[in-house]
Amino acid sequence: MDQEGSDEPVFAVSADLDGGHVTVVVTGEVDMSSAADMYRAATPDGAARASVDLRAVTFFDSAAIHALVRLADRYGSALDVTPSRSVRRVLDISGLGGQPWLVTD
């Protein structure tokens, strides 16, 4: 899906499964229309560990937070999430800023 008048996608996700480790890169806006896609990309069959790169995410809502919490439930200590500044702010405000899966600079 593209924003009107822009070549930049509103949301994009890619995933690469190497052995049991899935690496997911998300760009754009993660909201109720795209959070499930992010979750599905991060949970392919055979994945035992996940790294989720959110550094190019510009918008993150409660549905996106819920998807991250579900990923944390699934992977436990085998989850690493690298947030953008805006995602970090949302997670801090929601009380999730101190989670062990959150990668800090």
C-alpha positions in Angstrom: 0.0 0.0 0.0 1.4 3.4 -1.0 0.6 6.8 0.4 -1.1 9.1 -2.1 1.6 11.2 -3.9 4.5 9.2 -2.5 6.6 6.3 -3.7 7.4 5.2 -0.1 5.4 2.3 1.1 3.2 2.9 4.2 4.3 -0.6 5.5 6.8 -3.2 4.4 8.2 -6.3 6.1 10.8 -8.8 5.1 12.0 -11.9 6.9 15.0 -14.2 6.5 15.1 -17.5 8.2 18.6 -18.9 8.7 18.7 -22.1 10.6 16.3 -21.5 13.5 16.9 -17.7 13.6 14.5 -15.3 11.8 15.6 -11.8 11.1 12.7 -9.4 10.4 13.1 -5.8 9.0 10.0 -3.6 9.3 9.6 -0.2 7.7 6.8 2.4 7.7 3.7 2.3 9.9 2.8 -0.7 12.1 -0.9 -0.4 13.0 -4.0 -2.5 13.2 -3.9 -3.2 9.5 -0.3 -4.3 9.5 0.6 -5.6 12.9 -0.6 -9.2 12.1 1.7 -9.2 9.0 4.7 -8.2 11.2 3.8 -11.0 13.6 3.4 -13.6 10.8 6.7 -12.6 9.3 8.4 -13.1 12.6 6.9 -16.5 13.3 7.8 -18.8 10.4 7.8 -22.6 10.9 11.1 -23.6 12.4 12.1 -20.4 14.0 13.4 -20.7 17.6 15.0 -17.2 17.8 13.9 -13.8 16.3 15.5 -10.5 15.7 13.1 -7.7 14.8 14.5 -4.5 13.3 12.1 -1.6 13.8 14.6 1.2 13.2 12.7 2.4 10.0 9.3 2.3 11.7 7.6 5.7 11.8 4.3 4.9 13.5 3.6 2.2 16.1 0.1 1.7 17.7 -1.4 -0.5 20.3 -1.9 -3.4 17.8 1.8 -3.3 17.1 2.5 -3.3 20.9 0.3 -6.4 21.2 2.1 -8.1 18.4 5.4 -7.5 20.2 4.1 -8.8 23.4 2.9 -12.0 21.6 6.4 -12.3 20.1 7.9 -12.0 23.6 5.5 -14.7 24.8 6.5 -17.0 21.9 10.3 -16.5 22.0 11.0 -15.4 25.5 14.7 -14.6 25.9 15.3 -15.6 22.3 13.8 -12.3 21.0 15.7 -9.1 20.2 13.9 -5.9 19.1 15.8 -2.9 17.9 13.4 0.1 17.9 13.4 3.4 16.1 13.2 6.6 18.2 9.4 6.8 17.8 8.9 3.1 18.6 11.1 3.5 21.7 9.0 6.4 22.8 5.8 4.5 22.4 7.2 1.5 24.3 8.5 3.8 27.1 5.1 5.5 27.5 3.3 2.1 27.5 5.6 0.8 30.3 7.5 -1.7 28.1 10.7 0.3 27.8 12.6 -1.9 30.3 11.8 -5.3 28.7 14.8 -7.6 28.3 14.0 -8.2 24.6 14.4 -4.5 23.8 17.9 -3.6 22.4 19.2 -0.3 23.7 21.9 1.7 22.2 
